[in-house]
Amino acid sequence: MNDIIVSMKKIELCIFDMDGLMLDTERYLWIINERKALAEFGYEIDDDFLKRQMGGSWEVYRKNLMNKFGPDFPYEKYFERILQLNKYTIENTKLPKMKGLMELLEFLKKNHIRMSVATSTSKVQAHACLKNAEIYDYFENIICGDEVSNAKPDPEIYIKSYEALGVSYENVLIFEDAHNGALSALASKARLILVPDLAYLSDDDKQKAFAVINNLEEAIDIIKKENQI
C-alpha cells in the first residue's frame, strides 16, 4: 500500500512561473519600465502597489490603475509604452536568472522530470525572455497569459498546463513567487512551492504551500525525497 501511495505522489512534472521566479524580470524589466512609462505620462507609483500587481492579469492591473489615478489615466498608451520599453530591454540586455534556477533545471533534466511554464506574460514577450535567458529548450510546453480565458488567480493556466501533458495534479509541482500565482496554483490542486522575492505573498499563501524555500536550488532535496531519488 505504501508503495502505491508513493507512486501516486511522485513528481512527474514541474510547472514554473516566469517573472520573479525564474528570471529577475520584476526588478530589471517590469518595475524599471513601469516607472519610466509612468513618469513619461506624469505619474508616480509606490512599491507596495506594484508588488501587489505582480503575477496578475493586465485587465486587473488596468482596473487598479484607473481606481488609483482616475478615469483620465491613459492606460492604453501606458501599456503600449511598457511593452515597447520591455522589448528594447529584452533585445539589448541579458536578463538575470534567479538563484538556483540552472541547478534545478539541470537536476530535473537529468532525472527525466518534465518541465513547463505558465506565465501571465504575453506569448511574444515570454518566449523572448526565455530565449534571452537561454532556458527556452528546457520546457516541454509554455502557456502564456494571452492563451487562456481566465488569468491568475484563476487556476485555468495551471490546469491547462498539466492536462496538456496528460499528467495528474497529484504528480505536479508548481513553483510560484506571487500571491495571484499562489492562489492559481492552490486552486489547481497541485502541490505548490513558494520562493518569496519582491511580489506580495500572504501568510495564508505560505501556510497552504507544500513548501516555502529561499531559492530554487533548495527544491532539489524536496524532489529527491518525494521521488526517492
Secondary structure, 3 states (H helix, E strand, C coil): CHHHHHHHHCCCEEEECCECCCECHHHHHHHHHHHHHHHHCCCCCCHHHHHHHCCCCHHHHHHHHHHHHCCCCCHHHHHHHHHHHHHHHHHHCCCCECCCHHHHHHHHHHCCCEEEEEECCCHHHHHHHHHHCCCHHHCCEEEEHHHCCCCCCCCHHHHHHHHHCCCCHHHEEEEECCHHHHHHHHHCCCEEEECCCCCCCCHHHHHHCCEECCCHHHHHHHHHHHHCC
